[in-house]
Amino acid sequence: MPLGLDSNGTTGQNKDAVQAAANGTEQKPHNNKKIRGASKELQGLLEDASKYYPAYDCTLPTSYLKSHVQESAEKVDVEVNMYEAVKQPVEQKQEQTDDVKPVKRTKHRRRHNVKRRDTTGHDTSVKETERPMEETVQPMEEIAEPEKGTAEPMEETSEFMEETAEFADETIQSSLTSPTASTEPQNDTTVDTPAGTHAGTHSPEYTPLKNFVDWDGPMLKLEYNLFDIDFLNSTTEFTGEITPSAQLTTADREHRAKTPPIARSRHNTYNAHTGQRILLQSILFPNCTEEYIVDFSKNFDKYDPMSEIGKVVEYSALVFLPQDYAHGLTQDIIPRLNDAYDNADETAFIQTVHDYNTFIRRVPRHRITQHLRELTQIPQSFIHDFLHVVYTRSIHPQAFKLKKYKAFSNYVYGELLPTFLTDVYQRCNLNTNSVFLDLGSGVGNCVIQAALEHGCRTSAGCEIMEDASTLTELQYKELTNRCHFNGLNLKPVQFLLRQSFVDNEAVITLLRDCDVLLVNNFLFDSKLNKVVETLLENAKVGCKIISLKNLRSFGYTIDANNIDGVLNRLKVQKCTFKEDSVSWTHSGGDYYISTVQNCIDESLLQATSRFRRSKRPERYTR
Ligand SMILES: C[S@@+](CC[C@H](N)C(=O)[O-])C[C@H]1O[C@@H](n2cnc3c(N)ncnc32)[C@H](O)[C@@H]1O
């Protein structure tokens, strides 16, 4: 075996690479010496294999979570006032009639550079302080277990439903004048803001250093009704089952407690403090909350519940709430939550979540649904973060199973990450009429992103491995429940699990209708790539194939034996992906979009004729 594997299935070389990646200094594979006598194809495969760091897989989507990209200090300098950023839309709103308009992100707001946290919520510019257990913090065990699926004070639920539109104005006023107004007990939660103002009374000079969501990030135009308004109008109660965040952190804590201290040394922030359970109010279902454990004493390297809460709160303002209500959050609660997070102030953080809950319960539901009905665009990151929530609940706890494959086999696991998929799906013009198929769909990420982002007519995937198939089922279950919880309209998804795409009638049927085919063939061997080629004979003209390796091998030429082959009818476009696009490396790389044509690709003919000319022996005549 050219590269020895250790018990983790990690090559010694890969371990170096992982170590280097952990140090933020990703190294170049050092096994790229040419092996004498090896064919070009073999050479290419070996080089690719050495670019593949399977250890990344175990914490998937780790590279999506990695925080190695630092915002420049310069960017912080040019940050501008968030108060001003949200003031203008509200002023505009007040001049308007009562009509609710979709959220329009004004140029004014979009100009602003607000520093963003990474998706784990960790920002290395914020000092990780080891906080001793505060006396004021009630240990989690002392708090009564809340009933599953019930909201905090239920008496407010009916009020929630009965609110009239006039209440909105009242709320706008109260959020302007009395930002911390809450029906829940108030702590003396004073948070030092960067501007030195008292929490909740941010002056126009207040400048948040960072947010949980990138408020200036790219937007996704909605091609279909992302929100299922009919469903939301037909029910005010959520009856599904979502895996609460607290379940993840509790499991993590139990695991740490069982781990012998020596193995635990990595988590050197471990201490006896166990955090506090809190409930986060669902924005759409008054009867429902999600349970979280707030605990700033630990270093949540893979999953940070506080950061997730921050995102939920910010997306309430960015996506769910009409502008008049969103203002109440952007002017008060969001800055306070960011301050509390930055200062690792558990008490202030929890108080702010309580205030958010109270605020959300007072928003008339019909104003939210009316607003969602009229939405024309959302931040791209909204779907990515939603998918990440689903992933953390369903895949994270068992991600280690995805590493059980034979090294360098066709079953090596790796994922294409959400930002890359958004880009490539747009390039392939994926839309509501499209049929999307993923050959080797892993845990189903690419399939569900196609369904959610573009509302495809059908999004399908075929996966052979038992563990990946089981995880697909878990992920799909969490997804459907979470879609209901968030009011999202999930278009048809079909998985062919525990079966090969080779000689598979269902796959062939789908392929005949397929508009966009994905084959992550990065480490498929030539035999399997040949099978993919045979399958492509069924693809219709116009079908686009996304592949990580060129389906037409290097030096491919047309000859009498392959003249009718589909490879001759492919128009191949070589593209590059940016760093942090795939799970197995931070580095960028190449991928291919091939379009099936009804006649031979002319560039191939030209290349062939050029090739022939240059090979013709020169004649010397007089
Ligand atoms: C690199 S993973 C890609 C996962 C996902 N498509 C992505 O890109 O994020 C390749 C997957 O193909 C699956 N696979 C390999 N050969 C297969 C076959 N003959 N039939 C179905 N799935 C196969 C592997 O088990 C693995 O889960």
The ligand as a MOL file (V3000), in Angstrom:
LIG
                    3D

  0  0  0     0  0            999 V3000
M  V30 BEGIN CTAB
M  V30 COUNTS 27 29 0 0 0
M  V30 BEGIN ATOM
M  V30 1 C -17.4260 11.4640 -2.0360 0
M  V30 2 S -19.0100 10.8930 -1.5050 0 CHG=1
M  V30 3 C -20.0600 12.1670 -2.1480 0
M  V30 4 C -21.2310 12.5440 -1.2540 0
M  V30 5 C -22.0700 13.6790 -1.8100 0
M  V30 6 N -22.5460 13.4250 -3.1270 0
M  V30 7 C -21.2820 14.9810 -1.8350 0
M  V30 8 O -20.6790 15.2800 -2.8600 0
M  V30 9 O -21.3010 15.7250 -0.8490 0 CHG=-1
M  V30 10 C -19.2280 9.6180 -2.7050 0
M  V30 11 C -20.3520 8.6830 -2.3180 0
M  V30 12 O -20.5930 7.8080 -3.4040 0
M  V30 13 C -21.0260 6.5810 -2.8570 0
M  V30 14 N -20.8900 5.5230 -3.8790 0
M  V30 15 C -19.7620 4.9940 -4.3980 0
M  V30 16 N -20.0670 4.0690 -5.3050 0
M  V30 17 C -21.4090 3.9900 -5.3710 0
M  V30 18 C -22.3130 3.1990 -6.1280 0
M  V30 19 N -21.9000 2.2870 -7.0050 0
M  V30 20 N -23.6440 3.4060 -5.9460 0
M  V30 21 C -24.0940 4.3210 -5.0800 0
M  V30 22 N -23.2760 5.0920 -4.3170 0
M  V30 23 C -21.9500 4.9270 -4.4610 0
M  V30 24 C -20.0830 6.4050 -1.6800 0
M  V30 25 O -20.5710 5.4660 -0.7550 0
M  V30 26 C -20.0370 7.8250 -1.1360 0
M  V30 27 O -20.9990 8.0150 -0.1340 0
M  V30 END ATOM
M  V30 BEGIN BOND
M  V30 1 1 1 2
M  V30 2 1 2 3
M  V30 3 1 2 10
M  V30 4 1 3 4
M  V30 5 1 4 5
M  V30 6 1 5 6
M  V30 7 1 5 7
M  V30 8 2 7 8
M  V30 9 1 7 9
M  V30 10 1 10 11
M  V30 11 1 11 12
M  V30 12 1 11 26
M  V30 13 1 12 13
M  V30 14 1 13 14
M  V30 15 1 13 24
M  V30 16 1 14 15
M  V30 17 1 14 23
M  V30 18 2 15 16
M  V30 19 1 16 17
M  V30 20 1 17 18
M  V30 21 2 17 23
M  V30 22 1 18 19
M  V30 23 2 18 20
M  V30 24 1 20 21
M  V30 25 2 21 22
M  V30 26 1 22 23
M  V30 27 1 24 25
M  V30 28 1 24 26
M  V30 29 1 26 27
M  V30 END BOND
M  V30 END CTAB
M  END
